């Protein structure tokens, strides 16, 4: 009789948190429990501002042990300590003497803008505080979770030592927790990358020292990990380029969809007269809604075409700090674009099933990597025609392999978006609009298939570790392992 395998999963977000990254880990957790693994998940308590979806708890198997820890927000603590008004008192506007001195004592900044010399000490202090505050975002804003997670992992590891540790990120602090626990518990380590870490277009850091620190931490994690799994091949190629010595230990394992969730979601039709083009998810970083707004304005300039389509944006209703509704009004496309708030996952799936076509926005910029977002697999499950705006080659290939017809357009060419929408409307109204998805082709994109591939990696790591000698542990690490935990 084979021995029960055990795994410790380290991830900051876990159901009921409804972020996109939880589905990969939740699917893996469920699959491993069904396959007889002993699963322990170390995660953080949901924050006050976290998007919660209580129905996601149904996807968590009862056989898994879920350990939730506190997560101190170091950025909030630091911001309260280093407010500028605690150090300098702003000059009073009614103080005529101070005002005269400021007007007399004016200097030019290196950028050519005027600034008063009386404000220069304050500006230097603010820049210094800003430089120090960025260290609280290395590797990310959840660095406060490092100690509580390591402490909880050590406690669980002493209770029942796992055979392997796997961390899934972002957030990148999870990889640091996995690296530390792997060393302290003397177990193999697998790092799962759902996004690129160093060099991503979504991670802009203005200081060289902090960028170097992120690169160093990524190198440490990659070197420590026995295997590295990547959610799309662009990540694997990016990591292999930065860490060529570990390229052979990297493997691409795509995300997937949950067939049961798709089947159980009732279709919701938002407009019975127009063709509905639906986008689910958030706009952030280089993924911007402006190309769609410009195309919608051009599309609506024709009275005949303006009654054909309705663009629906369902997700976080802001781009940065700007409400999407405000952007819609600015472009004057209120009749063509509808903004919906964030919805529970099953409701978003219902909208997807009831829509006529799906919208997919890629990234732009020299440093960014063309990602394969999780919604692409749900588009495959719903078998919808897809309009990909500024998307990369890999996501288009994935959608085509899933059997969905796809149209592509450049984010810098609104005319291409308008032309693609017109072609898609004709396709939807024609008899050709039949799902060409092969069940066997779709089956390779399910979460069960994804989890099976990750399980194979975990099993191989365990077998290789069993056949190798256990690495020695220093005296300090041995002492740490034996320390009692209150």
URLIN-V638988 format. One record per residue. RES is the residue in one small letter. SS is DSSP state (helix for helix, strand for strand, loop for the rest). PHI is phi in whole degrees, 0 to 359 (* if undefined). Layout:
BEGIN
<<RES:SS:PHI> <RES:SS:PHI>>
END
This chain:
BEGIN
<<x:loop:*> <x:loop:287> <x:loop:285> <x:loop:290> <x:loop:277> <x:strand:226> <x:strand:218> <x:strand:249> <x:strand:257> <x:strand:245> <x:loop:208> <x:loop:285> <x:loop:256> <x:loop:209> <x:loop:312> <x:loop:272> <x:strand:298> <x:loop:257> <x:loop:287> <x:loop:296> <x:loop:288> <x:helix:287> <x:helix:291> <x:helix:296> <x:helix:288> <x:helix:298> <x:helix:295> <x:helix:296> <x:helix:301> <x:helix:297> <x:helix:295> <x:helix:295> <x:helix:296> <x:helix:296> <x:loop:271> <x:loop:93> <x:loop:283> <x:strand:266> <x:strand:244> <x:strand:237> <x:strand:247> <x:strand:258> <x:strand:218> <x:strand:257> <x:loop:296> <x:loop:302> <x:loop:285> <x:loop:297> <x:loop:264> <x:loop:289> <x:loop:280> <x:strand:253> <x:loop:225> <x:helix:298> <x:helix:293> <x:helix:292> <x:helix:298> <x:helix:294> <x:helix:278> <x:loop:272> <x:loop:292> <x:loop:292> <x:loop:284> <x:loop:274> <x:strand:264> <x:strand:254> <x:strand:246> <x:strand:253> <x:strand:242> <x:loop:287> <x:loop:220> <x:loop:299> <x:loop:268> <x:helix:293> <x:helix:295> <x:helix:293> <x:helix:298> <x:helix:292> <x:helix:295> <x:helix:287> <x:helix:276> <x:loop:245> <x:loop:290> <x:helix:301> <x:helix:291> <x:helix:283> <x:loop:251> <x:loop:228> <x:loop:268> <x:loop:294> <x:loop:295> <x:loop:283> <x:loop:294> <x:loop:272> <x:loop:279> <x:helix:293> <x:helix:294> <x:helix:297> <x:helix:296> <x:helix:296> <x:helix:295> <x:helix:295> <x:helix:293> <x:helix:282> <x:loop:257> <x:strand:254> <x:strand:230> <x:strand:258> <x:loop:279> <x:loop:302> <x:loop:275> <x:loop:97> <x:loop:272> <x:strand:280> <x:strand:210> <x:strand:276> <x:helix:292> <x:helix:293> <x:helix:267> <x:helix:297> <x:helix:300> <x:helix:296> <x:helix:294> <x:helix:298> <x:helix:295> <x:helix:295> <x:helix:295> <x:helix:295> <x:helix:296> <x:helix:298> <x:helix:297> <x:helix:292> <x:helix:294> <x:helix:294> <x:helix:292> <x:helix:283> <x:helix:249> <x:loop:249> <x:loop:278> <x:loop:199> <x:loop:287> <x:loop:256> <x:loop:299> <x:loop:296> <x:helix:280> <x:helix:302> <x:helix:294> <x:helix:302> <x:helix:290> <x:helix:296> <x:helix:298> <x:helix:295> <x:helix:295> <x:helix:296> <x:helix:297> <x:helix:291> <x:helix:293> <x:helix:284> <x:helix:291> <x:loop:206> <x:loop:294> <x:loop:283> <x:loop:277> <x:strand:205> <x:strand:244> <x:strand:230> <x:strand:246> <x:strand:236> <x:strand:215> <x:loop:285> <x:loop:278> <x:loop:286> <x:helix:303> <x:helix:300> <x:helix:293> <x:helix:294> <x:helix:298> <x:helix:297> <x:helix:297> <x:helix:293> <x:helix:294> <x:helix:301> <x:helix:287> <x:helix:288> <x:helix:271> <x:loop:58> <x:loop:231> <x:strand:293> <x:strand:232> <x:strand:240> <x:strand:253> <x:strand:255> <x:strand:259> <x:loop:269> <x:loop:212> <x:loop:288> <x:loop:265> <x:loop:281> <x:loop:96> <x:loop:287> <x:loop:291> <x:loop:270> <x:loop:240> <x:loop:258> <x:loop:236> <x:loop:283> <x:loop:246> <x:helix:295> <x:helix:298> <x:helix:287> <x:helix:295> <x:helix:296> <x:helix:297> <x:helix:297> <x:helix:295> <x:helix:295> <x:helix:296> <x:helix:299> <x:helix:298> <x:helix:297> <x:helix:295> <x:helix:296> <x:helix:292> <x:helix:286> <x:loop:289> <x:loop:288> <x:strand:220> <x:strand:235> <x:strand:257> <x:strand:233> <x:loop:285> <x:loop:206> <x:helix:290> <x:helix:300> <x:helix:294> <x:helix:299> <x:helix:297> <x:helix:296> <x:helix:292> <x:helix:295> <x:helix:291> <x:helix:279> <x:loop:226> <x:helix:299> <x:helix:291> <x:helix:251> <x:helix:301> <x:helix:289> <x:helix:267> <x:strand:258> <x:strand:217> <x:strand:266> <x:loop:231> <x:loop:292> <x:loop:289> <x:loop:199> <x:strand:246> <x:loop:260> <x:helix:301> <x:helix:295> <x:helix:296> <x:helix:295> <x:helix:292> <x:helix:278> <x:loop:280> <x:loop:286> <x:loop:292> <x:loop:238> <x:loop:259> <x:loop:272> <x:loop:210> <x:loop:271> <x:loop:256> <x:loop:255> <x:strand:278> <x:strand:266> <x:strand:255> <x:strand:250> <x:strand:240> <x:strand:250> <x:loop:117> <x:loop:246> <x:strand:255> <x:strand:197> <x:loop:58> <x:loop:282> <x:strand:270> <x:loop:242> <x:loop:272> <x:helix:301> <x:helix:304> <x:helix:293> <x:helix:296> <x:helix:295> <x:helix:293> <x:helix:296> <x:helix:295> <x:helix:293> <x:helix:295> <x:helix:282> <x:loop:291> <x:loop:263> <x:helix:297> <x:helix:290> <x:helix:278> <x:helix:296> <x:loop:264> <x:loop:267> <x:strand:230> <x:strand:222> <x:strand:267> <x:strand:242> <x:strand:248> <x:strand:247> <x:loop:161> <x:loop:298> <x:loop:278> <x:strand:223> <x:strand:244> <x:loop:67> <x:loop:255> <x:strand:264> <x:strand:297> <x:helix:298> <x:helix:301> <x:helix:293> <x:helix:294> <x:helix:298> <x:helix:293> <x:helix:299> <x:helix:271> <x:loop:66> <x:loop:240> <x:loop:299> <x:loop:282> <x:loop:251> <x:strand:239> <x:strand:241> <x:strand:255> <x:strand:248> <x:loop:286> <x:loop:298> <x:loop:239> <x:loop:302> <x:helix:301> <x:helix:292> <x:helix:289> <x:helix:297> <x:helix:295> <x:helix:297> <x:helix:297> <x:helix:295> <x:helix:293> <x:helix:273> <x:loop:280> <x:loop:270> <x:strand:208> <x:strand:243> <x:strand:251> <x:strand:225> <x:strand:250> <x:loop:266> <x:loop:250> <x:loop:219> <x:loop:114> <x:loop:291> <x:loop:272> <x:loop:279> <x:loop:247> <x:loop:288> <x:loop:275> <x:loop:244> <x:loop:291> <x:loop:298> <x:helix:296> <x:helix:299> <x:helix:287> <x:helix:287> <x:helix:296> <x:helix:296> <x:helix:298> <x:helix:280> <x:loop:54> <x:loop:249> <x:strand:299> <x:strand:237> <x:strand:256> <x:strand:259> <x:strand:256> <x:loop:66> <x:loop:274> <x:loop:278> <x:helix:294> <x:helix:295> <x:helix:293> <x:helix:294> <x:helix:294> <x:helix:298> <x:helix:296> <x:helix:294> <x:helix:296> <x:loop:283> <x:loop:93> <x:loop:266> <x:loop:294> <x:strand:223> <x:strand:243> <x:strand:242> <x:strand:211> <x:loop:282> <x:loop:291> <x:loop:266> <x:loop:233> <x:helix:302> <x:helix:299> <x:helix:294> <x:helix:295> <x:helix:298> <x:helix:296> <x:helix:295> <x:helix:297> <x:helix:298> <x:helix:296> <x:helix:292> <x:helix:298> <x:helix:296> <x:helix:295> <x:helix:297> <x:helix:282> <x:loop:272> <x:loop:283> <x:loop:285> <x:loop:286> <x:loop:235> <x:loop:297> <x:loop:264> <x:loop:289> <x:loop:276> <x:helix:306> <x:helix:292> <x:helix:291> <x:helix:292> <x:helix:298> <x:loop:286> <x:loop:250> <x:strand:275> <x:helix:292> <x:helix:295> <x:helix:295> <x:helix:300> <x:helix:295> <x:helix:296> <x:helix:290> <x:helix:293> <x:helix:299> <x:helix:298> <x:helix:295> <x:helix:299> <x:helix:295> <x:helix:297> <x:helix:295> <x:helix:296> <x:helix:297> <x:helix:296> <x:helix:292> <x:helix:294> <x:helix:277> <x:loop:250> <x:loop:287> <x:loop:290> <x:loop:296> <x:loop:293> <x:loop:244> <x:loop:291> <x:helix:296> <x:helix:294> <x:helix:294> <x:helix:296> <x:helix:296> <x:helix:296> <x:helix:296> <x:helix:267> <x:loop:290> <x:loop:287> <x:loop:251> <x:loop:279>>
END
